[in-house]
Structure formats: structure tokens, C-alpha cells
Amino acid sequence: MAWFTILSTSCVLLCTSLGYLVYIVYDHRRKINELRRQGVPMPKEWNWVTGHLLVLQKYVDRIPPDAAVAFAMRDLSQEYADTEVFLMDVWPVYPALLTLFGPETITEVCNKYNLPKTNVAASSMKPVAGGPNLISMNGDEWKYWRSLFNPGFSTGAMLNNMPHIVDSALVFREKLIESIGKGMVLLDELTTKLAMEVILKVTLDDDSNYQRSPHVLPTALGRILRWHSFWDPRVLLHPLRPFIQSYNGYVIKNYIRKELEKRFDEIKAKSSLDALHRKPKDIKSVTTLALEAYLEEQQTKNGAPKKDVLDERFVTYATSQIRLFLFAGTDTSSTMMVYIYHMLAKHPDWLGKLRNEHDEIFGRDPADAAGLLKDKPSLLNSCKLTLAFIKETLRLYAPAGTVRAGILGMTVTDLQGNEQPMQYAGANILHQALHINPRVWPRPREFLPERFLVAPGHELYPDPTAFRPFEQGPRNCIGQTLVWNELRVVVILTCRDLEIRDAYDDFDAMKQQQMSTRGRWKTSLFRQPIKTVHGDRAYQTDSGGLHPVDGYPCYVKWTNEG
């Protein structure tokens, strides 16, 4: 009798669970079907069971298995050039989203209405940032914490940090020189260590020397990222993922707390906030400036003396922001450095132009540039060809996109003038498609840095709202000034006497030789997987910062070696 009761109860629970699951699926698909009946642009192959998952898979199958799924979406977007808006229902992998790749609709969402970030942004970033952060926050909470950290990333603060950037770039240069004549090197590994060293110094005033020795923070963050994905269920559902990410998050949290306490003790050692303002440190980190602003704001608001103990609220929120800065600052800068070198190798005419520009501004001896940049950081602004080259690289290799939530009663206007509702679907801002949109970018797939040098009215002059590697509007990237400076400095200090060439042919041949019998059998059975995206072997992968595939194997040599 007892077994019958247990069995019947289990069956009831199972049937109830299945019934609830069926209801959830039906309710979601019903809403999408209603949008479909209203004429919202979307792939016709939608169905009640899989939504558009099979449609997306069809395009994913046309690119390498590890390529960024944004490339599949970019290819799909070409079918909607008449609207530049289409809905994709890939739930439950991701919420239903209107994909936008026209500057007008994107400006509506990000600039005019500044729609909030989605709940998915918070959940997907939590393992990385550990809590509420500037990517996932909304409303007054976001405004408050953004205002605290803005001074640390201001143009003036970043110019003050130029000596740190130059010193780290010189170490990077030494690492490149050390690899000459020693075979293949993975460039992404070198640029990642450089970018992490810089962001550690700028945010925490941490002299990590990470390019030369291991460091606990990057090691722990790297483990979190290796077990992280924004969409891949094979990673997200792995039973070990929560434990690994939780432990390494604990390591990062403890380290950052100790650094915050050091900065707090430095501030507390001063007689008062007024005295602190009269005798500032020469160069203050992002965290120090934020902590000073927070303490001053608390004192002004409460009229009370400063606390002798570090505020726990500040520690919790600041730790999440610092983790975000370490992740975003490293991934974006390091990835873009690789692709700048990639494009320099592919366009020797522009490499020559940049070398001539650097000779004119810094003198013919490359060794003089570092000292000049430290003494007069504003010289960066004279390197207009260098900046144009970097911008065009970021146009073709966009580092990221953004997702915004829908709001009841909100609509966006497609290219045909139709109002598309956003009460149930959010917005996917697809930079990869926007940056090659032929309506706004003449000769969009050509590498033409001059488009960022010509005057308004020229046929190549870009629509300013169409170039968004760091987004635009109130929620643009807080650290973009640091990235622009870092990229220019690295190019200036390396491109005149060093050359980098990709080694993918040799790398692939080496991997073929090392392939096991089982691997050869799989290849013969399923055929060789696709290895390029539109002919580009150095495609971006579905990692946090869209890193180059296989770490970008390359050879480094002196310019005069021939």
C-alpha cells in the first residue's frame, strides 16, 4: 500500500511538472505567434516546439563550431535588409529579441529611450562580476555607481595613467622581441597579459608584473571564464561549473577586499577630506577616486565624520565593478590588439603610412617614442592615421554587442516605417551586422581607414551613429578612453621595427600531424570542419571578448629581416 501511495504521488508530481512545462512553452510560443500574425518580421520557419532554434542552427552550421554565434546572426540579417529589424525566438536558450542593425532603430533604443538591460544580462554576468554591476544595473542604482566610477575613467585620469600604460607596453615589446626566431607564439596570450597588467594598475594601483609572473586575480578570473558562456547549454548545464566559479569568485573577492582596505587606510591616514584635496597623490587609481567620492558623498549627506571601518555596502558593490573592469578591460583591449596586428600584416600600404606618421611625430628613432608619450601624452591626438586604422579594425572586428529589455507600449520603427512592438521582445543590438550594413557603409567589407579621415559630404564619410564598438548614449563603455589610449600606445611602440605574421597554415599542419587515430577517423567520417568565416582564418570565437581562434599563432620578426 505504501509503495502504491509513493508511486501514485510521484506520478501526480511528474504529470503536474510536465503539464506546467507544456503550459510555459505554450504561453511563450502563443505570444510569439501573435506577433507573427501581426506581421512582425521574423524567419518563416518558426514552429511551436523549437521556435527559431532550427533556423539559427542552419546558419550556425555554416560557420566553424567555435565561431561567435554573432556571425550566424549577421548572415541571417542580410535577409532583412528591407527592414533592418527582425525577431528571433530562441527561447529557452535566450529570450525573444528583435535583432536591430540599423543606426536609426539602435539610436532609438540606446540613446533616445535608453531602454534597461535585460534580466539575462544580470544572470549571465553574475559568475564574472559576482553581483550587481554596471552592465546589469538599471535606473538610479546604475546612475549612482556610474557617477562614482566616472572620474577614474575620465580623459584626464587616463592621460595621467599614460606612464603606466607605456611601461606595460614596453614589457610587451620585450616579450615580442624575446620570441623572435623561436617559432610560433600565441599573440592573444601576450596581449591578454598586457591588458590585464594595465587594468590591474589603473583600477587597483596593483603593480602585478603579470606579463612576467603569475598573479592570483587573473588566474582565478581565467578559471571562471573557462567555465562561462552566455548561451552554450553544454557549458551552462555542466554540474561542476557552479562550484568552480563560486570558489574562484571567493578568491577574487578576498583579494579585492584586501586591496580596498589598503586604499581606505591610505585615505584614512590623511587628516581630513579637505587636506586630502589640497595634497592629492600624483596618480590615483580608479578605485581610490571612487572611494574618495563615496566617502565625501556620505559625509556631505550625513554631516557625520568619516567611518573608521570600510563601508560594507561600498565593498560589495565596488568588488563587483572591479571584477567587471578586469574582465571587460582585458578582453576588449587584448582582442583588438591582435586584430590590429592582423590588419597591419594584411595591409602593408597602411603599415607604411603609420610608420611615416610615427616618424614625423616622435622622430625617426623608435626608442624615443616611449619617453615622449610619458612627457606629453597629448601627442596621441596627433596620430590621426593610427586612430583611423584602429577604428576601421574595430568596425570589422566589433568587440561586443548589447541587449536591452522591452517595455510595455514601446515600439521601434523599422526601415519601412512600421512600428514593431517591444512589450514582449527585447532588443539585440547586432554590431557585427550594423558595421557592414551597406546602406550606411559604402564598400562595407573593404578595409578603408580613410573613411574616418574624410570630411562630411564625402562618399566614404560614415554616419556617426553607425559606428558603435563601445556603444553610444548614456550607457556607453565607461573604459573606452583607456582602450583607445592603450591600443594607440602599443601600435606606436611596436609597429616601426617589429612585424607580426599569422602562422595558421603551419599551426594547422602541426595539428594535423598531432591528430590521434580516433581524430583522423572522426575527420574522415564527418569531414573536416569549416575553418574560416567568409575566408578569414583568424575569426572571432564565442568567448567573452570574442578572442581570435586558437590564440592567433604567429611569427614575430624584425622589420629589416626581409
Rosetta blueprint (number, residue, H / E / L):
1 M L
2 A H
3 W H
4 F H
5 T H
6 I H
7 L H
8 S H
9 T H
10 S H
11 C H
12 V H
13 L H
14 L H
15 C H
16 T H
17 S H
18 L H
19 G H
20 Y H
21 L H
22 V H
23 Y H
24 I H
25 V H
26 Y H
27 D H
28 H H
29 R H
30 R H
31 K H
32 I H
33 N H
34 E H
35 L H
36 R H
37 R H
38 Q L
39 G L
40 V L
41 P L
42 M L
43 P L
44 K L
45 E L
46 W L
47 N E
48 W L
49 V L
50 T L
51 G E
52 H L
53 L H
54 L H
55 V H
56 L H
57 Q H
58 K H
59 Y H
60 V H
61 D L
62 R L
63 I L
64 P L
65 P L
66 D L
67 A E
68 A L
69 V H
70 A H
71 F H
72 A H
73 M H
74 R H
75 D H
76 L H
77 S H
78 Q H
79 E H
80 Y H
81 A L
82 D L
83 T L
84 E L
85 V E
86 F E
87 L E
88 M E
89 D L
90 V L
91 W L
92 P L
93 V L
94 Y L
95 P L
96 A L
97 L E
98 L E
99 T E
100 L E
101 F L
102 G L
103 P H
104 E H
105 T H
106 I H
107 T H
108 E H
109 V H
110 C H
111 N H
112 K H
113 Y L
114 N L
115 L L
116 P L
117 K E
118 T L
119 N H
120 V H
121 A H
122 A H
123 S H
124 S H
125 M H
126 K H
127 P H
128 V H
129 A H
130 G L
131 G L
132 P L
133 N L
134 L L
135 I L
136 S L
137 M L
138 N L
139 G H
140 D H
141 E H
142 W H
143 K H
144 Y H
145 W H
146 R H
147 S H
148 L H
149 F H
150 N L
151 P H
152 G H
153 F H
154 S L
155 T H
156 G H
157 A H
158 M H
159 L H
160 N H
161 N L
162 M H
163 P H
164 H H
165 I H
166 V H
167 D H
168 S H
169 A H
170 L H
171 V H
172 F H
173 R H
174 E H
175 K H
176 L H
177 I H
178 E H
179 S L
180 I L
181 G L
182 K L
183 G L
184 M L
185 V E
186 L E
187 L H
188 D H
189 E H
190 L H
191 T H
192 T H
193 K H
194 L H
195 A H
196 M H
197 E H
198 V H
199 I H
200 L H
201 K H
202 V H
203 T H
204 L H
205 D L
206 D L
207 D L
208 S L
209 N L
210 Y L
211 Q L
212 R L
213 S L
214 P L
215 H L
216 V H
217 L H
218 P H
219 T H
220 A H
221 L H
222 G H
223 R H
224 I H
225 L H
226 R H
227 W L
228 H L
229 S L
230 F L
231 W L
232 D L
233 P H
234 R H
235 V H
236 L H
237 L L
238 H L
239 P L
240 L L
241 R H
242 P H
243 F H
244 I H
245 Q H
246 S H
247 Y H
248 N H
249 G H
250 Y H
251 V H
252 I H
253 K H
254 N H
255 Y H
256 I H
257 R H
258 K H
259 E H
260 L H
261 E H
262 K H
263 R H
264 F H
265 D H
266 E H
267 I H
268 K H
269 A L
270 K L
271 S L
272 S L
273 L H
274 D H
275 A H
276 L H
277 H H
278 R H
279 K L
280 P L
281 K L
282 D L
283 I L
284 K L
285 S L
286 V H
287 T H
288 T H
289 L H
290 A H
291 L H
292 E H
293 A H
294 Y H
295 L H
296 E H
297 E H
298 Q H
299 Q H
300 T H
301 K H
302 N H
303 G L
304 A L
305 P L
306 K L
307 K L
308 D L
309 V L
310 L L
311 D L
312 E H
313 R H
314 F H
315 V H
316 T H
317 Y H
318 A H
319 T H
320 S H
321 Q H
322 I H
323 R H
324 L H
325 F H
326 L H
327 F H
328 A H
329 G H
330 T H
331 D H
332 T H
333 S H
334 S H
335 T H
336 M H
337 M H
338 V H
339 Y H
340 I H
341 Y H
342 H H
343 M H
344 L H
345 A H
346 K H
347 H L
348 P H
349 D H
350 W H
351 L H
352 G H
353 K H
354 L H
355 R H
356 N H
357 E H
358 H H
359 D H
360 E H
361 I H
362 F H
363 G L
364 R L
365 D L
366 P H
367 A H
368 D H
369 A H
370 A H
371 G H
372 L H
373 L H
374 K H
375 D H
376 K L
377 P H
378 S H
379 L H
380 L H
381 N H
382 S H
383 C L
384 K H
385 L H
386 T H
387 L H
388 A H
389 F H
390 I H
391 K H
392 E H
393 T H
394 L H
395 R H
396 L H
397 Y L
398 A L
399 P L
400 A L
401 G L
402 T E
403 V E
404 R E
405 A L
406 G L
407 I L
408 L L
409 G L
410 M L
411 T E
412 V E
413 T E
414 D L
415 L L
416 Q L
417 G L
418 N L
419 E E
420 Q E
421 P E
422 M L
423 Q L
424 Y L
425 A L
426 G E
427 A E
428 N E
429 I E
430 L L
431 H H
432 Q H
433 A H
434 L H
435 H L
436 I L
437 N L
438 P L
439 R L
440 V L
441 W L
442 P L
443 R L
444 P L
445 R L
446 E L
447 F L
448 L L
449 P H
450 E H
451 R H
452 F H
453 L L
454 V L
455 A L
456 P L
457 G L
458 H L
459 E L
460 L L
461 Y L
462 P L
463 D L
464 P H
465 T H
466 A H
467 F L
468 R L
469 P L
470 F L
471 E L
472 Q L
473 G L
474 P L
475 R L
476 N L
477 C L
478 I L
479 G L
480 Q H
481 T H
482 L H
483 V H
484 W H
485 N H
486 E H
487 L H
488 R H
489 V H
490 V H
491 V H
492 I H
493 L H
494 T H
495 C L
496 R L
497 D L
498 L E
499 E E
500 I E
501 R E
502 D E
503 A L
504 Y H
505 D H
506 D H
507 F H
508 D H
509 A H
510 M H
511 K H
512 Q H
513 Q H
514 Q H
515 M L
516 S L
517 T H
518 R H
519 G H
520 R H
521 W H
522 K H
523 T H
524 S H
525 L H
526 F H
527 R L
528 Q L
529 P L
530 I L
531 K L
532 T L
533 V E
534 H L
535 G L
536 D E
537 R L
538 A L
539 Y L
540 Q E
541 T E
542 D L
543 S L
544 G L
545 G L
546 L L
547 H L
548 P E
549 V H
550 D H
551 G H
552 Y L
553 P E
554 C E
555 Y E
556 V E
557 K E
558 W E
559 T H
560 N H
561 E H
562 G L
